[in-house]
Amino acid sequence: QVQLVESGGGLVQAGGSLRLSCAASGIIFRLSAMGWYRQAPGKQRELVAAITGGGSTNYEDSVKGRFTISRDNAKNTVFLQMNSLKPEDTAVYYCKASFMSEYWGQGTQVTVSS
């Protein structure tokens, strides 16, 4: 059974930082592409950042230079370091794993106050 468990969300002031973690089990993590998505109220879920099993990354334009995705294959965990947070970053953040199929975590709320 695949499980993705996100943590690290919370309330932060604009300009602050948060680090999200997503711990995976039940998949061959090192071969899995991992992604962070977010969904704000009334909006569609969007890709924020992704990382391949080989470590290649890509980012949504609005977070480039502020967010960094990384992975620790020994701990089956993917991270999203978020710096210089803005109110428009407020959303539920979801972790996704892609290997043979797609799997989603339950989400973690990030709220950035102005």
C-alpha positions in Angstrom: 0.0 0.0 0.0 1.4 3.3 -1.1 1.4 6.1 1.5 2.6 9.7 1.1 2.5 11.8 4.2 3.1 15.5 4.0 4.2 17.7 6.9 5.6 21.1 7.6 2.8 23.4 6.6 1.5 26.2 8.8 1.0 29.9 9.1 3.8 32.3 8.3 4.1 36.0 7.6 5.0 37.2 4.2 8.7 37.0 3.6 9.1 34.0 5.9 10.1 30.4 5.1 8.6 26.9 5.5 10.0 23.5 4.7 7.6 20.9 3.6 8.4 17.2 3.8 6.7 14.2 2.1 7.6 10.7 3.4 6.8 7.9 1.0 6.3 4.2 1.6 5.2 1.3 -0.6 6.9 2.5 -3.7 10.4 2.2 -5.2 11.2 5.8 -4.2 14.5 6.2 -5.9 12.9 5.4 -9.3 9.9 7.6 -8.6 9.4 11.1 -10.0 8.2 13.3 -7.2 6.2 16.5 -7.3 4.7 19.2 -5.2 1.4 20.7 -6.2 -0.8 23.3 -4.7 -4.5 24.2 -4.8 -5.8 27.5 -3.6 -9.5 28.0 -2.9 -11.5 28.3 -6.1 -8.5 27.4 -8.3 -7.2 24.4 -10.1 -4.4 22.3 -8.6 -1.1 23.3 -10.2 2.4 22.0 -10.3 4.8 23.9 -8.1 8.0 21.9 -8.4 9.1 18.4 -9.6 12.2 16.2 -9.3 13.1 13.1 -11.2 14.7 10.0 -9.8 17.9 11.3 -11.2 17.6 14.6 -9.5 16.5 16.9 -12.4 14.2 19.6 -11.3 11.7 22.0 -12.8 9.6 24.8 -11.2 6.5 26.8 -11.8 7.6 30.3 -13.0 6.2 32.2 -9.9 8.3 30.2 -7.5 11.6 30.1 -9.3 14.4 31.5 -7.2 12.3 31.2 -4.0 11.4 27.5 -3.7 13.8 24.5 -3.9 12.8 20.9 -4.3 15.1 18.1 -3.1 15.0 14.5 -2.2 16.7 12.1 0.2 16.5 8.6 -1.4 17.9 7.0 1.8 14.9 8.4 3.8 12.3 8.1 1.0 11.5 11.7 1.5 11.1 14.7 -0.8 11.3 18.3 0.5 10.1 21.7 -0.6 12.0 24.6 0.9 10.0 27.7 0.5 11.6 31.1 1.1 10.3 34.6 0.6 6.8 33.5 0.9 4.0 35.6 -0.5 0.3 35.7 0.4 -0.4 34.3 -3.1 1.5 31.1 -2.1 -1.4 30.3 0.3 -2.8 27.0 -0.7 -3.0 23.3 0.3 0.2 21.7 -0.9 0.1 18.1 -2.1 2.9 15.6 -2.7 2.7 13.3 -5.8 4.7 10.2 -6.6 4.8 8.9 -10.2 6.0 5.3 -10.8 3.9 2.9 -12.8 1.0 5.0 -11.5 0.3 8.2 -9.6 -0.2 8.6 -5.9 -1.1 11.6 -3.9 -0.7 12.6 -0.3 -3.5 14.1 1.8 -2.1 17.7 1.6 -0.8 20.2 4.1 -2.1 23.8 4.5 0.2 26.7 3.9 -1.1 30.1 4.9 1.0 33.3 4.3 -0.3 36.4 6.0 0.4 39.9 4.6 
